[in-house]
Amino acid sequence: MQLRLISWFFITLNFMEYIGSQHASRVRRQGRNPTPIKNTTRNETKVVHPNVSQGCQGGCATCSDYNGCLSCKPRLFFVLERIGMKQIGVCLSSCPSGYYGTRYPDINKCAKCKADCDTCFTRNFCTKCKSAFYLYSGKCLEKCPEGLEANNHTMECTSIVHCEASEWSPWSPCTKKGKTCGFKRGNEVRVREIVQHPSARGNPCPPTSESRKCIVQRKRCQKEGKGKKNREEKRKKSNKEESKETKQENKGRAARRQNREQRENKNKTQPKKRKAPNKEPNVAPIDTAH
């Protein structure tokens, strides 16, 4: 009899605990779920959470005083920003650095890039790596693959570039100490230009000039002193001839000027002669009586 009473007591206690738990869970669900509010003017029922506000700012469609934006207006991206221990929803026109945007029918979200990626197009395609990593085909690597080299300026894995040179120029005339005469054995030179400079791991550039010995028929060089002397003599002779001609021209010009002045002075000193009037000659009358 005592065992039955004890068993009934435990059964009753468990049943009461079960009823209490169901009531508590129902209360929690009512707190989470939105409460339907009926609009009497349009006979519509609109579901609104007690903590959700409709008059939001900054691109938010719905927001909360504690969590910030809960949904965004069309074309905007939803992203969570951490402030201390709390995360607040924000609506932006584009995702910030370190995030990439994904569009869904109901919401547009900003997802975080990988840990070694600074900016990315998708989670598996990086466009810029963080420091100490090199970008190659959308991935961030600590070392570049074989056949590529690390470019520390762009922080990318690039192809190795080897040096390229142009074709050799024709050989120059045979010279010796800058002269082309007065010797039998001299040197001739040819050159080429660098078309493509190498990268850090590329093959170095070859020499851009080379020379070789040459043999020519000896010919005498014209002495520089005699040449100068002849040129000076010619110049002096021409100057003398020019000076003689100019002297003669000047003498003739002076003589003509002097004659003209003499004539003018003579005309001024002599009085002018008056011309006598023309008189008719006295002609004897002809006697016609005979």
SVG drawing of the C-alpha trace seen along z (x, -y; Angstrom):
<svg xmlns="http://www.w3.org/2000/svg" viewBox="-12 -152 114 154">
<polyline fill="none" stroke="black" stroke-width="0.4" points="0.0,0.0 2.8,-2.4 4.6,-1.6 1.5,-2.4 1.1,-5.8 4.8,-6.6 4.4,-5.7 1.3,-7.8 3.1,-10.7 6.0,-10.6 3.6,-10.3 1.6,-13.3 4.8,-15.3 6.1,-14.5 2.8,-15.4 2.8,-18.8 6.4,-19.5 5.4,-18.6 2.5,-21.1 4.8,-23.8 7.3,-23.3 4.7,-23.4 3.3,-26.7 6.8,-28.2 7.6,-27.3 4.3,-28.7 5.1,-32.0 8.6,-32.1 7.1,-31.4 4.6,-34.2 7.4,-36.6 9.4,-35.6 6.7,-35.4 5.2,-38.6 1.8,-39.7 -0.8,-40.1 -2.4,-43.6 -5.6,-44.2 -6.0,-47.3 -9.7,-48.2 -9.7,-50.7 -8.6,-48.2 -9.6,-45.0 -6.0,-43.8 -3.9,-42.0 -0.2,-43.1 2.3,-41.1 4.6,-43.4 7.0,-42.4 6.6,-44.3 10.3,-45.5 10.3,-46.2 10.0,-49.8 8.8,-50.8 10.1,-54.4 13.8,-53.5 16.6,-55.6 19.7,-55.0 18.3,-52.6 16.6,-50.2 13.2,-48.8 12.7,-47.4 14.9,-48.0 15.2,-47.4 16.4,-49.7 18.8,-47.1 19.9,-45.2 19.8,-48.1 18.6,-47.2 16.7,-44.0 16.0,-44.3 17.0,-46.7 15.4,-48.6 15.7,-47.3 19.2,-47.2 20.9,-47.7 23.2,-45.1 22.7,-44.0 25.8,-43.6 26.5,-43.0 28.9,-45.4 30.5,-44.5 30.6,-47.1 32.2,-45.7 30.3,-42.5 27.2,-43.5 26.5,-43.2 24.3,-45.8 22.7,-45.5 23.6,-48.1 22.3,-48.7 24.9,-49.9 24.9,-50.5 28.1,-48.4 29.9,-46.0 32.9,-47.2 36.4,-46.1 36.9,-42.4 33.3,-41.6 31.6,-40.5 27.9,-40.9 25.4,-38.2 21.9,-38.9 18.9,-36.8 15.2,-37.2 14.3,-38.3 17.6,-40.0 21.0,-41.1 23.8,-40.2 27.5,-41.0 29.6,-38.0 33.1,-38.0 36.1,-37.2 38.7,-34.5 41.2,-35.3 44.1,-35.8 42.1,-38.0 41.7,-41.7 39.1,-42.2 37.2,-39.5 34.6,-39.1 33.3,-35.9 34.5,-33.7 36.6,-31.6 37.9,-34.5 40.2,-37.1 41.1,-40.3 43.7,-41.6 45.6,-39.7 46.7,-40.8 50.4,-41.4 52.8,-38.5 50.5,-36.8 50.7,-36.9 47.7,-36.9 47.5,-34.2 44.3,-33.3 42.1,-34.6 43.9,-32.9 46.3,-34.1 49.6,-32.2 52.6,-32.4 54.9,-31.3 54.4,-31.5 54.1,-28.3 57.1,-27.0 57.8,-29.1 56.5,-32.3 58.1,-35.0 56.7,-37.1 56.3,-40.8 56.7,-42.7 55.4,-45.9 52.0,-44.5 52.0,-41.5 51.1,-39.2 52.7,-36.1 53.9,-37.1 55.7,-35.3 59.5,-35.4 60.7,-37.9 64.1,-37.3 66.2,-39.9 65.9,-40.5 68.4,-42.3 68.1,-43.6 70.3,-42.5 73.9,-43.6 74.5,-46.8 77.0,-46.7 80.7,-47.0 82.0,-50.5 85.0,-51.8 88.4,-50.6 89.9,-53.2 92.8,-53.7 92.8,-56.3 89.9,-58.0 91.6,-58.3 91.0,-56.6 94.4,-57.1 98.1,-56.7 97.9,-53.1 97.7,-49.6 96.1,-47.7 93.1,-49.1 89.7,-48.2 86.1,-48.1 83.1,-48.1 79.4,-47.0 76.6,-47.6 73.0,-46.5 70.2,-47.7 68.2,-46.2 64.6,-45.6 63.2,-44.0 64.8,-44.3 64.6,-41.2 62.6,-40.7 64.2,-39.8 64.6,-36.1 65.0,-36.6 68.2,-35.9 70.6,-38.9 71.2,-41.0 74.2,-40.2 76.9,-42.8 75.6,-45.6 78.9,-46.2 81.9,-44.3 85.1,-45.0 87.6,-43.2 90.9,-43.9 91.1,-45.0 93.8,-45.6 93.6,-48.3 95.9,-49.8 98.0,-52.4 97.3,-55.9 99.0,-59.2 97.1,-61.7 97.1,-65.3 99.1,-67.4 96.8,-69.6 99.4,-72.5 99.7,-72.8 96.0,-72.6 95.4,-75.4 98.2,-77.5 96.8,-77.1 93.3,-78.0 94.7,-81.1 96.6,-82.2 93.6,-81.8 91.5,-83.8 94.1,-86.6 94.4,-86.7 90.6,-87.0 90.5,-89.7 93.2,-91.7 91.4,-91.4 88.2,-92.5 89.9,-95.4 91.4,-96.5 88.1,-96.4 86.4,-98.3 89.2,-101.0 88.9,-101.5 85.1,-101.8 85.5,-104.3 88.0,-106.4 85.7,-106.4 82.7,-107.4 84.7,-110.2 86.0,-111.5 82.4,-111.6 81.2,-113.4 84.0,-116.0 83.3,-116.7 79.6,-117.1 80.3,-119.6 82.7,-121.6 80.1,-121.9 77.5,-123.1 79.8,-125.7 80.8,-127.0 77.2,-127.5 76.5,-129.4 79.4,-131.9 78.9,-132.7 76.0,-135.1 73.4,-133.9 73.6,-135.3 70.5,-136.9 69.6,-135.9 69.2,-138.9 65.9,-139.2 65.8,-138.1 65.9,-141.1 64.8,-141.0 67.6,-141.6 67.5,-144.9 66.7,-144.0 67.1,-146.6 64.0,-147.2 64.1,-145.7 63.8,-148.2 61.3,-146.9 61.3,-150.0 64.1,-148.8"/>
</svg>
